[in-house]
């Protein structure tokens, strides 16, 4: 069972009765259910209550704002859960937001050395949502389930988000900084949002801060992450978490916090979110997209037959002056983009878009001839515009060319230290038409196994990488030149009449 305490709950330490001290500050819970043993007696099956479980009995000795209390039960033959009841003892000032009970089956349980049981082969049978919000007031209260569906009307979705701070770059976020969080999600055919004015209240550690602790490893050298900030909360009627947007109330602290990783789950751990790395605030916010995107890229080249990029990675060895063709498919006519980078001495340089172009469902890249002494690597990234973290990465290796006249010239570029460095420039005729810079295009749902014919268009406009010398060939042989001279018209005056020999001679003085 998950019991969500409201953000305005007052922090309290819980304790049970002990010898010589009969006072108690604790919370006890029992759930109501129908048994699978009674299925044969018709629709009017009796209901039973489980034994009460106290929070202190399961290791929960503190309650506070935003706490998600996890309370285990082990009751056999539970077929359907219909409600629960709760009672508190002592001076507790707490409010319950909502609750969820999950019914699991398991294959076996094992007892470890500490006496704790480990359940093997857990399988979620059903989830039961309880939406009613109420205040605890030292009295027994009953609460009925709203739905037994994991999605749809009345359902709850348990969200876990784990933030790990990049301690080497910025260190932990200052403790007095409020963090505003907006969770955007899909609910049926609609899109909904939930704003949390201070997300720190949903962090499950006692400090409730966006901090990451470290400890040395066995050698005492490298620091290992031992604890990160974990948020847990319910989203009502959430089918899919689309994105998370984070803003800091004090914007001067934006440069003081880098998130090394953000990972998490939905549906109480049943659905894993895509892990995000090296997140940095842009302007005044940090936006992280989790939306599911289906991306397929088929890659081929002059030397390689078409194949699907699997596990979002592929590599090809391609000679210089070869075509690399990519066919991209995305669902629901979503948009995709293509970038290509040149890897030199461990550094990435953007390849200008005139070296490649995109079509309605793919791209074409002509590999430069390699006149260097080492193989050259190019990184092609095909990404979803809706969720840029979903991408296919293709590494193209161009070996050193042998007996090939290069089509491209890479002049040296002088760096700040006066040394020559490689430059990715192309010398083109002035009248050459550049390819439009259209790195983000609309994808197509056409046959994904066939090429777009426009990719293979050999016209001058579609092949910007081919160059002419830009100089006309005016050389002619001597016979041709003599022939042209013999066919010249005789010289004449302005009227077009021929000049006589006398008229053309020069008079001599007497």
C-alpha positions as CSV (number, residue, x, y, z in Angstrom):
1,X,0.0,0.0,0.0
2,X,1.2,3.6,-0.8
3,X,-0.2,6.3,1.4
4,X,0.5,9.9,0.2
5,X,0.8,12.6,2.9
6,X,-0.2,16.1,1.8
7,X,2.4,18.9,1.6
8,X,0.9,20.7,4.6
9,X,1.4,17.7,6.9
10,X,3.4,18.7,10.0
11,X,6.6,16.6,10.6
12,X,6.2,14.2,13.5
13,X,8.3,11.4,15.0
14,X,6.3,8.2,15.5
15,X,6.8,5.7,18.3
16,X,4.9,2.7,19.7
17,X,4.3,1.7,23.3
18,X,7.2,0.3,25.4
19,X,7.7,-1.1,28.8
20,X,7.1,1.6,31.3
21,X,5.7,4.0,28.7
22,X,2.2,3.3,27.4
23,X,1.9,6.5,25.3
24,X,1.9,6.0,21.6
25,X,2.1,8.2,18.5
26,X,1.4,6.0,15.5
27,X,-0.9,5.2,12.6
28,X,-2.6,1.8,11.9
29,X,-4.1,0.6,8.6
30,X,-6.2,-2.4,7.6
31,X,-7.7,-3.1,4.1
32,X,-11.1,-4.7,3.2
33,X,-11.1,-7.5,0.6
34,X,-13.0,-10.4,-1.0
35,X,-11.3,-13.8,-0.9
36,X,-10.7,-16.1,-3.9
37,X,-11.9,-19.0,-1.8
38,X,-15.4,-17.6,-2.0
39,X,-15.7,-17.3,-5.7
40,X,-18.1,-20.3,-6.0
41,X,-20.8,-18.8,-3.8
42,X,-22.1,-16.1,-6.3
43,X,-21.9,-12.3,-6.4
44,X,-22.7,-11.7,-2.7
45,X,-19.4,-12.8,-1.4
46,X,-18.5,-11.7,2.2
47,X,-15.8,-9.1,2.8
48,X,-12.9,-9.5,5.3
49,X,-10.5,-7.1,6.9
50,X,-6.8,-7.7,7.1
51,X,-5.0,-7.4,10.5
52,X,-3.9,-3.9,11.3
53,X,-0.3,-2.9,10.4
54,X,1.3,0.0,12.3
55,X,3.7,2.3,10.5
56,X,6.4,1.8,13.3
57,X,6.2,-1.9,12.8
58,X,7.3,-1.6,9.2
59,X,10.2,0.8,9.9
60,X,8.4,4.1,9.3
61,X,9.3,6.3,12.4
62,X,8.7,9.7,10.8
63,X,5.9,11.4,8.8
64,X,6.1,14.8,7.1
65,X,5.0,16.8,4.1
66,X,4.9,14.9,0.8
67,X,5.9,11.5,2.4
68,X,4.9,8.5,0.3
69,X,4.6,5.8,3.0
70,X,5.0,2.2,1.7
71,X,3.2,-0.3,3.9
72,X,3.5,-4.0,3.1
73,X,0.9,-6.6,3.8
74,X,1.0,-10.4,3.4
75,X,-2.5,-11.8,3.2
76,X,-3.3,-15.0,1.2
77,X,-6.2,-15.6,-1.2
78,X,-6.9,-11.9,-1.8
79,X,-9.1,-11.6,-4.9
80,X,-10.4,-8.1,-4.8
81,X,-9.8,-5.1,-2.6
82,X,-12.8,-2.8,-1.9
83,X,-11.5,-0.3,0.7
84,X,-9.4,0.4,3.8
85,X,-9.7,1.9,7.2
86,X,-7.2,4.0,9.1
87,X,-6.8,5.3,12.7
88,X,-4.1,7.5,14.3
89,X,-2.9,7.7,17.9
90,X,-1.3,10.7,19.7
91,X,-0.8,14.3,18.7
92,X,-0.5,13.9,15.0
93,X,-1.2,16.8,12.6
94,X,-1.4,15.1,9.2
95,X,-3.5,15.1,6.1
96,X,-3.8,12.3,3.5
97,X,-3.9,13.2,-0.1
98,X,-4.7,9.8,-1.7
99,X,-3.7,6.2,-1.5
100,X,-3.2,3.1,-3.7
101,X,-3.1,-0.6,-3.0
102,X,-1.4,-3.0,-5.3
103,X,-2.1,-6.7,-5.2
104,X,0.8,-9.0,-6.2
105,X,1.4,-12.7,-6.5
106,X,4.8,-14.3,-6.1
107,X,6.5,-17.6,-6.7
108,X,8.3,-17.9,-3.4
109,X,9.9,-15.9,-0.7
110,X,13.4,-16.3,0.7
111,X,14.8,-15.4,4.1
112,X,18.1,-13.5,4.0
113,X,20.7,-13.3,6.7
114,X,19.1,-10.3,8.3
115,X,15.8,-12.0,8.8
116,X,14.1,-10.1,6.0
117,X,12.1,-11.8,3.3
118,X,12.8,-11.4,-0.4
119,X,9.9,-12.2,-2.8
120,X,10.8,-13.9,-6.0
121,X,8.7,-13.7,-9.2
122,X,6.5,-10.8,-8.2
123,X,3.6,-10.2,-10.6
124,X,1.2,-7.3,-10.4
125,X,-2.4,-8.6,-10.4
126,X,-4.3,-5.3,-9.9
127,X,-4.1,-1.7,-8.6
128,X,-6.8,0.0,-6.6
129,X,-7.0,3.8,-6.3
130,X,-8.4,5.9,-3.5
131,X,-8.8,9.6,-4.3
132,X,-10.4,11.0,-1.1
133,X,-8.4,13.5,0.8
134,X,-8.9,13.9,4.6
135,X,-7.3,15.0,7.9
136,X,-6.4,12.5,10.6
137,X,-8.2,13.3,13.9
138,X,-7.6,10.4,16.3
139,X,-10.6,8.5,15.1
140,X,-11.3,5.5,12.8
141,X,-12.3,6.4,9.2
142,X,-13.3,4.2,6.3
143,X,-12.4,4.8,2.6
144,X,-13.8,3.1,-0.5
145,X,-11.9,2.4,-3.6
146,X,-12.6,4.6,-6.7
147,X,-11.4,2.2,-9.4
148,X,-9.5,-1.0,-9.9
149,X,-8.1,0.2,-13.3
150,X,-4.5,1.3,-13.8
151,X,-5.6,4.0,-16.3
152,X,-8.7,6.0,-17.0
153,X,-11.3,7.7,-14.8
154,X,-10.5,7.8,-11.1
155,X,-7.1,6.0,-11.5
156,X,-3.8,7.1,-9.9
157,X,-0.3,6.7,-11.3
158,X,2.7,6.4,-8.9
159,X,5.6,8.5,-10.3
160,X,9.2,8.2,-9.2
161,X,11.9,10.7,-10.3
162,X,15.5,10.4,-9.2
163,X,17.8,13.4,-9.6
164,X,21.6,13.0,-9.3
165,X,23.5,16.3,-9.1
166,X,26.8,16.8,-11.1
167,X,29.0,17.4,-8.1
168,X,32.1,18.0,-10.2
169,X,30.6,20.8,-12.2
170,X,28.4,22.8,-9.8
171,X,27.8,21.0,-6.5
172,X,24.4,20.7,-4.8
173,X,21.6,23.2,-5.2
174,X,21.5,25.7,-2.3
175,X,19.2,24.4,0.3
176,X,17.0,27.5,0.5
177,X,16.0,27.4,-3.2
178,X,12.4,26.5,-4.0
179,X,12.0,24.3,-7.1
180,X,8.8,24.7,-9.1
181,X,8.0,21.6,-11.1
182,X,5.4,21.1,-13.9
183,X,4.5,17.6,-14.9
184,X,2.9,17.2,-18.3
185,X,1.1,14.0,-19.1
186,X,-1.4,12.3,-21.4
187,X,-4.8,11.4,-20.0
188,X,-6.9,9.6,-22.6
189,X,-7.0,11.8,-25.7
190,X,-6.3,15.0,-23.6
191,X,-3.1,16.5,-22.3
192,X,-3.0,17.6,-18.7
193,X,-0.5,19.3,-16.3
194,X,0.2,19.4,-12.6
195,X,2.1,22.2,-11.1
196,X,4.0,21.7,-7.8
197,X,5.0,25.0,-6.2
198,X,7.9,23.4,-4.2
199,X,9.0,20.0,-5.4
200,X,11.4,19.6,-2.5
201,X,8.4,18.6,-0.3
202,X,8.0,15.4,-2.3
203,X,11.7,14.3,-1.9
204,X,11.6,11.2,0.3
205,X,14.8,11.8,2.3
206,X,14.6,13.5,5.7
207,X,16.4,16.6,4.5
208,X,14.1,17.1,1.5
209,X,16.7,18.8,-0.6
210,X,18.1,18.3,-4.1
211,X,21.4,17.0,-2.8
212,X,23.6,14.0,-3.8
213,X,25.9,12.4,-1.3
214,X,29.1,10.6,-2.1
215,X,31.4,8.2,-0.3
216,X,34.8,6.8,-1.3
217,X,35.3,3.3,-2.7
218,X,37.4,0.6,-1.2
219,X,40.6,2.3,-2.4
220,X,39.6,5.6,-0.8
221,X,40.1,7.4,-4.1
222,X,37.1,7.5,-6.4
223,X,33.8,8.9,-5.0
224,X,30.7,6.8,-5.4
225,X,27.2,8.2,-5.3
226,X,25.4,6.7,-2.3
227,X,22.2,8.7,-2.3
228,X,20.3,11.0,-4.7
229,X,17.1,13.1,-4.5
230,X,14.1,10.8,-5.0
231,X,10.6,12.3,-5.6
232,X,7.5,10.2,-5.3
233,X,4.0,11.4,-6.0
234,X,0.7,10.4,-7.6
235,X,-0.7,11.8,-10.9
236,X,-4.4,11.5,-11.3
237,X,-5.7,9.7,-14.5
238,X,-2.2,9.7,-16.0
239,X,-1.7,7.3,-19.0
240,X,1.8,8.5,-19.9
241,X,4.2,11.0,-18.4
242,X,5.3,13.3,-21.3
243,X,7.7,15.8,-19.9
244,X,8.9,17.6,-16.7
245,X,9.7,21.3,-16.6
246,X,11.7,22.7,-13.7
247,X,12.1,26.4,-12.7
248,X,13.9,27.8,-9.8
249,X,12.2,30.5,-7.7
250,X,15.6,32.2,-7.3
251,X,16.9,32.4,-10.9
252,X,20.4,33.5,-9.6
253,X,20.9,29.8,-8.7
254,X,20.4,28.5,-12.2
255,X,24.1,28.4,-12.9
256,X,24.7,26.7,-9.5
257,X,23.0,23.4,-10.4
258,X,23.7,20.9,-13.1
259,X,21.8,17.6,-13.1
260,X,24.1,14.7,-14.0
261,X,21.2,12.2,-14.5
262,X,17.5,12.1,-14.2
263,X,15.8,8.7,-14.2
264,X,12.6,7.2,-12.9
265,X,9.5,5.0,-13.3
266,X,5.8,5.3,-13.6
267,X,3.0,2.8,-12.6
268,X,4.8,2.2,-9.3
269,X,7.9,0.9,-11.0
270,X,6.3,-1.1,-13.8
271,X,7.3,1.3,-16.6
272,X,10.8,2.6,-16.8
273,X,11.5,6.2,-18.1
274,X,14.3,6.8,-20.5
275,X,17.4,8.0,-18.5
276,X,18.5,11.5,-19.2
277,X,22.1,12.6,-18.8
278,X,24.0,16.0,-18.3
279,X,21.0,18.3,-18.0
280,X,21.7,22.0,-18.0
281,X,19.2,24.9,-17.5
282,X,18.6,27.0,-20.6
283,X,17.5,30.5,-19.9
284,X,15.2,30.2,-16.9
285,X,14.1,26.6,-17.0
286,X,15.1,22.9,-17.5
287,X,12.7,21.0,-19.8
288,X,13.0,17.2,-20.0
289,X,10.9,15.2,-22.5
290,X,9.9,11.6,-21.8
291,X,7.4,11.2,-24.6
292,X,7.5,7.8,-26.3
293,X,8.7,8.0,-29.9
294,X,9.2,5.1,-32.3
295,X,12.1,5.9,-34.6
296,X,13.5,3.6,-37.3
297,X,16.4,4.4,-39.5
298,X,17.5,2.2,-42.5
299,X,21.1,2.9,-43.6
300,X,23.1,1.9,-46.7
301,X,26.0,3.1,-48.8
302,X,27.7,2.4,-52.1
303,X,29.5,-0.5,-50.4
304,X,26.9,-1.6,-47.9
305,X,23.4,-3.0,-48.4
306,X,20.5,-1.5,-46.6
307,X,20.0,-2.5,-43.0
308,X,18.0,-1.4,-39.9
309,X,19.8,0.6,-37.2
310,X,19.4,-1.6,-34.1
311,X,19.6,-0.5,-30.5
312,X,20.0,3.0,-31.9
313,X,23.6,2.5,-33.0
314,X,25.3,1.4,-36.3
315,X,28.6,1.8,-38.0
316,X,29.8,1.6,-41.6
317,X,33.1,1.7,-43.3
318,X,32.7,3.7,-46.5
319,X,35.2,4.8,-49.2
320,X,35.6,8.5,-49.9
321,X,33.2,10.0,-52.5
322,X,30.5,7.4,-51.7
323,X,26.8,7.9,-51.1
324,X,25.5,7.2,-47.6
325,X,21.7,6.9,-47.7
326,X,19.3,7.0,-44.8
327,X,15.6,6.2,-44.8
328,X,13.8,7.5,-41.6
329,X,10.3,6.5,-40.4
330,X,8.5,8.0,-37.4
331,X,4.9,7.4,-36.2
332,X,2.1,9.9,-36.6
333,X,3.9,12.0,-39.2
334,X,6.3,13.3,-36.6
335,X,9.3,15.4,-37.5
336,X,12.9,14.4,-37.4
337,X,16.2,16.1,-37.8
338,X,19.7,15.1,-39.0
339,X,23.1,16.4,-37.9
340,X,26.5,15.2,-39.1
341,X,29.8,15.9,-37.2
342,X,33.4,15.3,-38.1
343,X,35.5,13.8,-35.4
344,X,39.1,15.2,-35.4
345,X,41.5,14.6,-32.5
346,X,38.7,13.8,-30.2
347,X,36.8,17.0,-31.0
348,X,33.5,17.3,-33.0
349,X,33.1,19.8,-35.8
350,X,29.8,20.4,-37.4
351,X,29.7,19.4,-41.0
352,X,28.1,22.2,-43.1
353,X,24.7,21.3,-44.5
354,X,25.9,21.8,-48.1
355,X,27.7,18.4,-47.7
356,X,24.4,16.6,-47.2
357,X,20.7,17.1,-47.6
358,X,17.4,15.7,-46.4
359,X,14.3,14.6,-48.2
360,X,10.8,13.9,-47.0
361,X,11.8,10.6,-45.5
362,X,15.6,10.5,-45.3
363,X,18.9,12.0,-46.1
364,X,22.0,11.7,-48.4
365,X,25.6,12.3,-47.4
366,X,28.5,12.1,-49.8
367,X,31.7,11.2,-47.9
368,X,34.7,13.4,-48.5
369,X,37.8,11.7,-49.9
370,X,40.3,11.1,-47.1
371,X,43.7,12.5,-48.0
372,X,44.9,12.3,-44.4
373,X,47.2,9.7,-43.0
374,X,44.6,8.3,-40.6
375,X,41.0,7.1,-41.1
376,X,38.4,9.9,-40.7
377,X,35.2,9.4,-38.6
378,X,31.8,11.1,-39.1
379,X,28.9,10.9,-36.7
380,X,25.4,11.0,-38.2
381,X,22.7,11.6,-35.6
382,X,19.0,11.1,-36.6
383,X,16.7,12.4,-33.9
384,X,13.0,12.9,-33.1
385,X,12.1,16.6,-32.9
386,X,9.3,15.8,-30.5
387,X,11.8,14.1,-28.1
388,X,15.4,14.8,-29.0
389,X,16.7,12.2,-26.6
390,X,15.3,9.5,-29.0
391,X,18.0,9.2,-31.7
392,X,19.9,6.8,-33.9
393,X,23.7,7.4,-34.0
394,X,25.6,6.1,-37.1
395,X,29.4,6.2,-37.2
396,X,30.9,6.4,-40.7
397,X,34.6,5.6,-41.1
398,X,36.4,6.7,-44.2
399,X,39.7,4.9,-44.7
400,X,42.8,6.6,-46.2
401,X,42.3,7.0,-49.9
402,X,44.6,5.3,-52.4
403,X,44.9,6.4,-56.1
404,X,41.8,8.5,-55.9
405,X,41.6,12.1,-57.1
406,X,39.9,14.1,-54.4
407,X,36.7,16.0,-55.1
408,X,37.2,18.2,-52.1
409,X,39.9,20.4,-50.8
410,X,40.4,21.1,-47.1
411,X,42.7,24.1,-46.8
412,X,44.6,24.5,-43.5
413,X,43.1,27.1,-41.1
414,X,45.4,29.0,-38.8
415,X,44.5,28.7,-35.2
416,X,45.1,31.2,-32.4
417,X,48.5,29.6,-31.6
418,X,49.7,30.1,-35.2
419,X,49.6,26.4,-36.1
420,X,47.6,25.0,-39.0
421,X,44.5,23.0,-38.1
422,X,42.2,21.1,-40.5
423,X,39.2,23.1,-41.8
424,X,36.0,21.6,-43.2
425,X,35.5,24.0,-46.1
426,X,34.5,23.3,-49.7
427,X,35.6,25.4,-52.7
428,X,32.7,25.7,-55.1
429,X,32.1,27.6,-58.3
430,X,30.3,30.9,-57.7
431,X,27.3,29.9,-59.8
432,X,26.7,26.6,-58.0
433,X,23.3,26.4,-56.4
434,X,23.5,25.4,-52.7
435,X,21.2,22.9,-51.1
436,X,18.6,24.4,-48.9
437,X,19.3,24.1,-45.2
438,X,16.4,21.9,-44.2
439,X,17.7,19.8,-41.4
440,X,14.3,19.2,-39.9
441,X,11.7,17.7,-42.2
442,X,8.3,16.1,-42.0
443,X,8.6,12.3,-41.9
444,X,6.6,10.0,-44.2
445,X,4.7,6.8,-43.6
446,X,5.4,5.6,-47.1
447,X,6.9,2.1,-47.7
448,X,9.9,2.1,-45.3
449,X,11.7,-0.5,-47.3
450,X,11.9,1.6,-50.5
451,X,14.2,4.5,-51.2
452,X,12.9,8.0,-52.0
453,X,13.7,8.5,-55.7
454,X,14.7,12.1,-55.1
455,X,17.7,10.8,-53.1
456,X,19.1,9.3,-56.3
457,X,18.3,12.3,-58.5
458,X,21.5,12.9,-60.5
459,X,20.5,16.5,-61.5
460,X,22.9,19.3,-60.7
461,X,20.6,20.8,-58.1
462,X,20.3,17.5,-56.2
463,X,24.1,16.8,-56.2
464,X,25.7,19.9,-54.8
465,X,28.9,18.1,-53.9
466,X,29.9,17.7,-57.6
467,X,32.1,20.5,-58.8
468,X,33.2,21.8,-62.3
469,X,36.5,23.5,-62.8
470,X,34.7,26.8,-63.6
471,X,37.0,27.4,-66.7
472,X,35.8,26.9,-70.3
473,X,38.0,24.8,-72.6
474,X,39.0,27.3,-75.4
475,X,41.8,25.3,-76.8
476,X,41.6,24.4,-80.6
477,X,43.9,22.7,-83.0
478,X,45.8,24.6,-85.7
479,X,43.8,23.3,-88.6
480,X,40.6,24.6,-87.0
481,X,42.2,28.0,-86.4
482,X,43.5,28.2,-90.0
483,X,40.1,27.2,-91.3
484,X,38.5,30.0,-89.4
485,X,41.0,32.5,-90.7
486,X,40.5,31.5,-94.4
487,X,36.8,32.0,-94.0
488,X,37.0,35.5,-92.7
489,X,35.2,38.2,-94.7
490,X,37.5,40.9,-96.4
491,X,37.8,44.1,-94.5
492,X,35.6,47.0,-95.6
493,X,34.7,50.5,-94.8
494,X,31.8,51.6,-92.7
495,X,29.5,51.5,-95.6
496,X,30.3,47.9,-96.3
497,X,32.1,48.6,-99.6
498,X,35.5,47.0,-100.4
499,X,38.5,49.2,-100.3
500,X,40.7,49.4,-103.5
501,X,44.4,49.0,-103.2
502,X,44.9,52.7,-103.9
503,X,42.4,53.7,-101.2
504,X,44.1,51.5,-98.7
505,X,47.6,52.9,-99.4
506,X,49.1,55.9,-97.6
507,X,50.0,59.1,-99.6
508,X,53.6,60.2,-99.5
509,X,54.7,63.7,-99.2
510,X,56.3,65.3,-102.4
